[in-house]
Each structure stands twice: as structure tokens, then as C-alpha cells.
Amino acid sequence: MTLTRRDILKSALVSAPLLGVPGLRQLAFAADGVDRGLLVVVHLRGGCDGLNLISPATDPTFIEARVSDLRVQSDGPDAGHRLDRGPDPEIDFRLHASANGLADLYTQGRLAVVHAAGLTDEQRSHFVAIDMMEHGVAGQAALAHSNTGWLARYLQTIGAAAPASGIAASGGISSEFLGGAGGLAISDLGGGFGPPGGPQVGAVLTRLYGGAPGPVAAAGRTTLQAMTTIDARITRDAENKPVPYAPENGANYDPGGDLGRALRTVAQLAKMQIGLQVATADIGGWDTHENQPGRLRNCVERLSQGVSAFYADMARFDDRLILVTISEFGRRLRSNRSNGTDHGRAGVMMVLGGGVQGGRFYGRWPGLTTDKLDEGVDLSVTTDYRQVLTEVLAAHSGRGGAVASVFPDYTAPKPLGIFASATAAARPG
């Protein structure tokens, strides 16, 4: 991989000092030496239809509201995967039929579902909703006063200072890393990781930034240091060419498309033991206003195959891995005239990891009758997305209340119980 000078500056301006730390023996370190493992945030960009990803398949109101192609079927050749321990014992909740990998992880007790989750602010604009979530707020007034992203604040809270503490693996850095300590965009390591033009250009940039004063020069120096650290850990052959990364346990990222490639990069970086704490990855295509059945099926397949490949590849770090999915909003209950769905309110979040009490749903299911819907048309939000993320951060950091400052003006209620304690009961199945 090569970067332009502009790319270097863009990445560096949101990065803290990224110093080379040789000989790390843990999957990830913070400045206090705690082995926290790895947190991965997967964005379902475009507004995922949670009701078509995980359907209340036998709910008569849902069946009346949508054509069969926009629901998960409970029987027949296209039946979805039954998810036990749903939020309503009288309703059969089903995972999309194309999500085989996710279904297996749920059955194994590794995957938990939080339905009817999202922004408490009534926002249906992609750009505003994404901006709110990436800043970790829930209203436009709070957004106007926020100049940092929630992952930036989290990295600062845990004192992350190792090289590339935060990685955006799907291209550019999102606002989650804005203004904070650690954040570098790395989409691929197949060709190595260095400045454009190779060592010669790197030497020029080093001289350019080496003695110059000011924050831009400092950002350039720290980013070049991070690139050097990462590039030095890439395995090379006798001709000094990068050796292709070999996933473990037969994991195949290719069917996962762009998400698979991003998660493969995350896994490769995590195993380099450079101190990676958090990573983000994107999967787009969820804005299904028209022709939703085929488009959503493609998204679900890529999501399921990418995530399941990543989990297989990272199996030996199972107890130190957390992955959470999030989307800016869900879709309307009723389908539109273009065989699709329009912007709605509540969606679905999923949490994966060895410490997750999976194989079950969390949060309250509000129901789909008109009196239970938001403004009479949308699935209501009963779980603030920040409640899920607060619980995720508490589990990752091991510091509980210490992460309260990550989400300003928000006090999380009693934990949902997504994560098992050391004495938690055995997993289902």
C-alpha cells in the first residue's frame, strides 16, 4: 500500500504520537500495560433494515405490513434461521436466510442481539445521524458543541499510546477518531505500508518534517514513525517482497467483499502486536429504497461471511475480542411502492465476542401495533445506542464507570447484561 502526502497529513492530524514499541507480547496494550484485547466497530452504512435482517417473522402486524420478500420467512424453502431466546416468547424471530455464519455464532453463544436500538433523537438524515453517532451524542444541540469523536475520547480515557492504537480499515478516518489520540487509515497491507515513492520519498518527508516546528510537522513525524513500525512487522520473502497474509483456521475473507478485506487487515495488524486497541470497518449498500430483496441479501451475505471469517481467523484471541455492529437508523415498518423501505428509526445492533453472553436478545421489544410505533410508522427506539456502546467499552477497558466521560450528557441505565462475568452460567447449547 502507498499513501500520498495528503493522505499522510489527513491521517496524522487525528493521530497522537505513534512511537515504535518492539517486542510486544500481548494482542494489545494501553499505556498502563493492561492487555485489553481488541474492539472492532462495524458500520452498516446506509441505514440497515433491522426488521428484514432479524424479523419478528410470525407477528401478524408485520406480515400485514410487508410483502413476503421484505420479511424473513418462518417456514418453507426460504425460511430464515430461528433465533431462540427472543424478546417476545409469542413471536418467532428469524435471522435472514443468507446469514449462515452469524446464525452459527448465535447458536454457539458468541453473538448477542439488541433489537429496537438506535438514536433517541428523531433523525432520518444519513449525514446528521452518522455525525451524531460518530460524535457519541443524541441531539443536534449536543452535536454542535462536540468537537471530538467517541473513539478518540475512549482512547484518551484508557491512555492508549502504542503505535496505531486506532485503525480505520475501510479507507478514510471517520469522525469517531476526530481530535483524539490515535487514528490511522489503513485499508490494505498487501504491498507493504510506506510513503509514496518508497524509501527515497520517505527520507525526503522525514527531512521535511524532522526539524520543522508546529503541529503539522509533528503530525507528519508521528505518522511516519507509525508507518515505519507497521512496515517493519510485515513478513517478507528473500527478495524483500511482502508475503501474503495467511488467515488461521481456514478463514476465507473473499466472500465478504470490501468488509472482508477490511477485517483481514484488522486481523493482520492485531497479530503484529503493535498495540492496536480499536478498529473500525464499513460495509455499505444498506440504503434500500428500491429493489430491496436482492440488494439486502447481498449485504447480509457479505456481512455474515466477513464477520464469521474474522472470528474464525481470530479464534485464539476469542476472550480478548469484541465486535459490535451499528447503523445510523433502521427502516420504516411498511414497505414502499418500489419494493423497498424508507428511512425509519430503530434498528438492530449485534455484539460478538468470547466474553459475550450470546445466543439471546437484549433490550425491550416495543411491538409493532400502531400505538407502539414511533409517530405511528416506525419501530420505536427502546435502547439508546450509547447504552450498548457503554457496556461494550466497560467490558473492553475493564474499568466500568471510568468510561462514563466517553458519552457526554449521558448516564447509562442498569447494564443490559451482554457480557458474562467470570462466574457466568454456561453458554446455551
Stockholm file with secondary structure:
# STOCKHOLM 1.0

chainA/1-429         MTLTRRDILKSALVSAPLLGVPGLRQLAFAADGVDRGLLVVVHLRGGCDGLNLISPATDPTFIEARVSDLRVQSDGPDAGHRLDRGPDPEIDFRLHASANGLADLYTQGRLAVVHAAGLTDEQRSHFVAIDMMEHGVAGQAALAHSNTGWLARYLQTIGAAAPASGIAASGGISSEFLGGAGGLAISDLGGGFGPPGGPQVGAVLTRLYGGAPGPVAAAGRTTLQAMTTIDARITRDAENKPVPYAPENGANYDPGGDLGRALRTVAQLAKMQIGLQVATADIGGWDTHENQPGRLRNCVERLSQGVSAFYADMARFDDRLILVTISEFGRRLRSNRSNGTDHGRAGVMMVLGGGVQGGRFYGRWPGLTTDKLDEGVDLSVTTDYRQVLTEVLAAHSGRGGAVASVFPDYTAPKPLGIFASATAAARPG
#=GR chainA/1-429 SS CBCCHHHHHHHHTTCCCCCCCTTCCSSCCCTTCCCCCEEEEEEETTTCCHHHHEEETTCHHHHHHSCGGGSCBSSSTTBCEECSSCSCTTSCEEECTTCHHHHHHHHTTCEEEEEEEECSSCCCCHHHHHHHHHHTCSSHHHHHTCCSCHHHHHHHHTTCCSTTSEEETTSSCCGGGTTSSCCEECCCCTTCCBCTTTHHHHHHHHHHHHSCCSHHHHHHHHHHHHHHHHHHTSCBCTTSCBCCCCCSTTCCCGGGHHHHHHHHHHHHHHHTTSCCCEEEEEECCCCCSSSHHHHHHHHHHHHHHHHHHHHHHTGGGGGGEEEEEECSCCBCSSCCTTSSCCBCSCEEEEEEETTBCCSEEESCCCCSSGGGSBTTTBCCCCEEHHHHHHHHHHHHHSCGGGGGGGSTTCCCCSCCCCBCCTTCCCCCC
#=GC SS_cons         CBCCHHHHHHHHTTCCCCCCCTTCCSSCCCTTCCCCCEEEEEEETTTCCHHHHEEETTCHHHHHHSCGGGSCBSSSTTBCEECSSCSCTTSCEEECTTCHHHHHHHHTTCEEEEEEEECSSCCCCHHHHHHHHHHTCSSHHHHHTCCSCHHHHHHHHTTCCSTTSEEETTSSCCGGGTTSSCCEECCCCTTCCBCTTTHHHHHHHHHHHHSCCSHHHHHHHHHHHHHHHHHHTSCBCTTSCBCCCCCSTTCCCGGGHHHHHHHHHHHHHHHTTSCCCEEEEEECCCCCSSSHHHHHHHHHHHHHHHHHHHHHHTGGGGGGEEEEEECSCCBCSSCCTTSSCCBCSCEEEEEEETTBCCSEEESCCCCSSGGGSBTTTBCCCCEEHHHHHHHHHHHHHSCGGGGGGGSTTCCCCSCCCCBCCTTCCCCCC
//
